[in-house]
């Protein structure tokens, strides 16, 4: 297994005795090199000086006067947001503590790319000993948008940014874009569905070109006109469930078991949460026995059943009961899992 996700800043982080990630100067320098803050030809002298000063000493205070000296208004806003992010990150002490503090505050005023960067670094640490390409690719759902579509009866998810780029350039970069504009013939880009047979290829640089199969079952023919439906043992839904288990255990310190489900067979349904805005609305409506239209139901990707391994860690009024999770795409076929929902909405006995 290669050092996957080499661009997530993981190698620049230190670790506490409990395995949480500590941001040091090298990690701050890595953040400064991100596209949102990297210098461009249009950067003014004041911004160049600020960037170089922070590269040399990433923790140094930045005054309002220094920011006001930047010529570009967008650049001033970007730097204000970054300095606020840097200061709260250092105050929290670890990436995990920062995430919990941010989400529990109810005021998420940090740019999504920075949140995604922190989430990715935490997941990289969680999967360091995994070696399972399907889990690594499924973990990308927690910090990258996916496009979902049905192809030959299979529900497939692909990285949205990658698919959009391939649609524009056929995978040939700027040359491909120019050729497409000229209507020149282009060689089709072959996307692969990730599975046990090609998992080793995920660790290469073209990992975002792998699709995830989110199908629950496949039909196995037994005889003419007769078939049986079998659960897919290599489904990405199971891989995603394992990732979510690690996420909860690492950040909340509770052990849970999560399994994909096609329906909620629970006459005593007590607790649920959506892993995204779409499934949250759907589960709320179903729980309250409100009407749900077919289009909304069709956007449901999967349900999951979550059970605590130690019921004493649950709220007494729901102890021993399953927690039902939902995952859905929006009307445009885009899926964006919100990992904070599992940190905020589980029925914990006490705040972790």
C-alpha positions in Angstrom: 0.0 0.0 0.0 1.3 3.4 -1.0 1.1 6.6 1.1 -2.4 7.3 -0.1 -3.9 10.8 -0.1 -0.4 12.4 -0.1 -1.9 15.8 -0.7 -3.9 15.9 2.6 -1.2 17.3 4.9 -1.3 14.1 7.1 2.5 13.7 7.1 2.9 17.2 8.6 0.9 16.4 11.7 2.0 15.2 15.1 0.1 12.8 17.4 -1.1 12.8 21.0 -0.8 9.7 23.2 -4.5 9.1 22.3 -3.9 9.3 18.6 -5.4 12.7 17.9 -3.7 15.0 15.4 -1.7 18.1 16.6 -1.2 20.9 14.0 2.4 22.2 14.1 4.2 24.8 12.0 4.7 22.4 9.1 1.0 21.7 8.9 0.3 25.5 8.9 2.8 25.9 6.1 1.0 23.2 4.2 -2.2 25.1 4.6 -0.6 28.3 3.4 0.4 26.5 0.2 -3.2 25.5 -0.6 -4.8 27.1 -3.7 -7.0 29.4 -1.6 -3.9 31.1 -0.1 -1.1 30.5 -2.6 0.3 33.6 -4.2 -0.8 34.4 -7.8 0.7 36.8 -10.3 -1.8 39.4 -9.3 -0.8 39.3 -5.6 0.2 42.7 -4.3 3.4 43.5 -2.5 1.6 43.5 0.9 0.1 40.0 0.3 3.5 38.7 -0.8 5.1 40.0 2.3 2.4 38.6 4.6 2.6 35.2 2.9 6.4 35.0 3.2 6.2 36.2 6.8 3.8 33.4 7.8 5.8 30.8 5.9 8.8 31.8 8.0 6.8 32.0 11.3 3.3 30.5 10.8 2.0 31.3 14.3 2.9 35.0 14.4 0.0 37.5 15.0 -1.5 39.2 12.1 -2.9 42.7 12.7 -5.9 44.3 11.2 -3.6 46.9 9.7 -1.7 44.1 7.9 -4.8 42.8 6.4 -6.2 46.2 5.5 -3.0 46.8 3.5 -3.9 44.1 1.0 -5.1 45.6 -2.3 -7.6 43.0 -3.3 -10.9 42.7 -1.3 -11.3 39.0 -1.9 -7.7 38.4 -0.7 -8.4 40.4 2.5 -11.5 38.2 3.1 -9.6 35.0 2.5 -6.8 36.0 4.8 -9.2 37.1 7.6 -11.0 33.7 7.4 -7.7 31.8 7.4 -6.2 33.7 10.4 -9.4 33.1 12.4 -9.3 29.4 11.4 -5.6 29.1 12.3 -6.1 30.7 15.7 -9.1 28.5 16.7 -7.2 25.4 15.4 -4.2 26.2 17.6 -6.4 27.0 20.5 -8.2 23.6 20.2 -4.9 21.8 20.2 -5.9 19.0 17.9 -7.8 18.6 14.6 -10.4 16.4 16.3 -11.0 18.9 19.2 -11.4 21.7 16.6 -14.0 19.7 14.6 -16.0 18.9 17.7 -15.9 22.5 19.0 -16.8 23.9 15.6 -19.8 21.6 15.0 -21.1 21.8 18.5 -21.0 25.6 18.5 -23.8 25.7 15.9 -21.9 28.4 14.1 -20.0 26.9 11.2 -18.4 30.0 9.7 -15.3 28.3 8.3 -15.0 27.9 4.5 -15.9 24.3 3.5 -12.6 23.6 1.8 -10.8 24.1 5.2 -13.3 21.9 7.0 -12.9 19.2 4.3 -9.1 19.4 4.6 -9.3 18.7 8.4 -11.8 15.9 7.9 -9.6 14.3 5.3 -6.5 14.4 7.5 -8.4 12.8 10.4 -9.7 10.1 8.1 -6.3 9.5 6.6 -5.1 8.7 10.2 -8.0 6.4 10.9 -7.3 4.4 7.7 -3.6 4.3 8.1 -3.6 0.6 9.0 -6.6 -0.3 6.9 -5.2 -1.4 3.5 -8.7 -1.7 2.1 -9.1 0.4 -1.1 -12.8 0.2 -0.9 -12.9 1.7 2.6 -10.5 4.5 1.5 -12.6 5.3 -1.5 -15.8 5.2 0.5 -14.2 7.6 3.1 -13.9 10.2 0.3 -17.7 10.6 0.6 -17.1 12.4 3.9 -15.2 15.3 2.3 -15.8 15.2 -1.5 -19.1 15.5 -3.4 -20.3 12.6 -5.5 -22.5 12.2 -8.5 -24.9 9.3 -8.3 -26.6 7.6 -11.3 -28.0 4.2 -12.2 -26.2 2.2 -14.9 -27.3 -1.2 -16.0 -29.2 -1.7 -12.7 -26.3 -0.6 -10.5 -26.2 2.5 -8.4 -22.8 4.1 -9.0 -21.2 7.1 -7.4 -18.3 9.0 -8.9 -16.3 11.9 -7.7 -18.2 15.0 -8.8 -15.2 17.3 -9.6 -13.4 14.5 -11.5 -16.5 13.6 -13.5 -17.1 17.3 -14.3 -13.5 17.7 -15.5 -13.6 14.6 -17.6 -16.8 15.8 -19.1 -15.1 19.0 -20.1 -11.7 17.7 -21.2 -12.1 13.9 -21.7 -9.3 13.6 -19.2 -6.8 15.4 -21.4 -6.5 18.6 -19.5 -6.4 21.9 -21.3 -5.5 20.2 -24.5 -8.6 18.1 -24.2 -10.8 21.2 -23.6 -9.4 22.8 -26.8 -9.9 19.7 -28.9 -13.4 19.3 -27.6 -14.2 22.9 -28.5 -12.8 22.2 -32.0 -15.0 19.0 -32.1 -12.0 16.9 -32.7 -12.4 13.1 -32.0 -11.3 12.2 -28.5 -10.4 8.9 -27.0 -13.1 7.9 -24.4 -12.0 7.9 -20.8 -12.6 4.5 -19.2 -14.0 4.8 -15.6 -13.7 1.7 -13.4 -15.9 0.5 -10.7 -13.7 -0.3 -7.6 -13.8 -3.8 -6.4 -11.7 -6.6 -5.0 -10.2 -7.3 -8.5 -8.7 -3.9 -9.0 -8.3 -2.5 -5.5 -4.6 -2.3 -5.8 -5.0 0.3 -8.6 -6.7 2.7 -6.3 -3.5 3.6 -4.5 -2.2 5.2 -7.8 -2.6 8.9 -8.6 -5.8 8.3 -10.6 -7.8 7.2 -7.6 -10.7 9.7 -8.1 -11.5 8.0 -11.4 -12.9 4.9 -9.6 -16.6 4.6 -9.2 -18.3 3.2 -6.1 -21.0 0.6 -6.4 -23.7 1.5 -3.9 -26.1 -1.2 -5.0 -27.7 -3.3 -2.2 -28.4 -6.5 -4.0 -27.9 -8.4 -7.3 -30.2 -10.9 -8.9 -28.7 -14.4 -9.3 -30.6 -16.5 -11.9 -31.4 -20.1 -10.8 -33.4 -21.2 -13.7 -35.5 -19.8 -16.5 -37.8 -17.2 -15.0 -36.5 -17.8 -11.5 -33.9 -15.8 -9.6 -32.9 -15.0 -6.0 -31.6 -11.7 -4.7 -28.2 -11.9 -2.9 -26.6 -9.1 -0.9 -23.4 -7.8 -2.4 -20.5 -8.8 -0.1 -18.2 -6.2 -1.9 -20.7 -3.4 -1.7 -19.3 0.0 -1.0 -22.1 0.5 1.4 -20.5 -2.0 3.8 -17.1 -0.3 3.3 -18.7 3.1 4.1 -20.3 1.6 7.3 -16.9 0.5 8.5 -15.5 4.0 7.9 -18.4 5.5 9.9 -17.7 3.1 12.7 -14.1 4.3 12.9 -15.2 7.9 12.7 -17.6 7.6 15.7 -15.1 5.6 17.8 -12.2 8.0 17.2 -14.1 11.3 17.8 -16.7 10.2 20.4 -15.0 7.3 22.0 -18.0 5.0 21.7 -18.1 1.7 19.8 -20.9 1.2 17.4 -21.8 -1.4 14.7 -23.3 -0.1 11.5 -24.9 -2.2 8.7 -26.6 -1.2 5.4 -30.3 -1.8 5.3 -32.9 -1.5 2.5 -35.9 -0.8 4.8 -36.7 0.1 8.4 -38.4 -3.0 10.0 -38.8 -1.5 13.4 -42.2 -1.3 15.1 -40.6 0.7 17.9 -38.7 3.2 15.8 -37.2 5.6 18.4 -34.2 7.5 16.9 -32.9 8.4 13.5 -30.6 10.8 11.8 -29.8 11.7 8.2 -26.2 11.7 7.0 -27.2 14.6 4.7 -29.9 17.3 4.4 -32.0 15.2 1.9 -32.2 12.1 4.0 -32.8 14.1 7.1 -35.9 15.6 5.6 -37.0 12.2 4.3 -36.6 10.3 7.6 -38.3 13.1 9.5 -41.3 12.8 7.2 -41.4 9.0 7.4 -41.1 9.1 11.2 -44.0 11.6 11.5 -46.0 9.5 9.0 -46.2 12.4 6.6 -46.6 11.9 2.8 -43.4 11.5 0.8 -43.5 11.7 -3.0 -41.9 9.1 -5.2 -39.2 11.4 -6.4 -38.0 12.0 -2.9 -38.0 8.3 -2.1 -36.1 7.6 -5.4 -33.2 9.8 -4.2 -32.6 7.6 -1.1 -29.3 5.8 -1.6 -29.4 3.6 1.5 -30.5 3.2 5.1 -28.2 2.0 7.8 -28.9 0.4 11.2 -26.5 1.6 14.0 -26.3 -0.2 17.3 -24.2 0.8 20.3 -22.0 -2.0 21.6 -22.4 -0.8 25.1 -26.0 0.3 25.7 -24.9 2.2 28.9 -23.4 4.8 26.6 -26.9 5.6 25.2 -29.6 7.8 26.6 -31.6 5.7 29.0 -34.9 6.3 27.2 -33.5 4.7 23.9 -31.0 2.3 25.4 -30.8 -0.9 23.4 -32.8 0.5 20.4 -31.3 0.9 17.0 -30.4 4.2 15.5 -31.5 4.5 11.9 -29.4 6.4 9.4 -30.2 7.6 5.9 -28.1 8.6 2.9 -29.6 10.3 -0.1 -28.6 12.4 -3.1 -30.3 15.7 -4.0 -32.5 16.4 -7.0 -29.4 17.0 -9.2 -28.0 13.5 -8.3 -25.3 14.9 -6.0 -24.5 13.2 -2.8 -22.7 15.1 0.0 -22.4 13.2 3.3 -22.1 15.4 6.4 -19.8 13.7 8.9 -20.8 16.1 11.6 -24.3 14.7 11.8 -22.9 11.5 13.4 -21.0 13.6 15.9 -24.0 15.8 16.9 -27.1 13.7 16.7 -26.4 10.3 18.3 -28.3 9.6 21.5 -25.4 9.6 23.9 -25.8 9.2 27.6 -23.5 12.1 28.2 -21.7 14.6 26.0 -18.3 13.2 25.0 
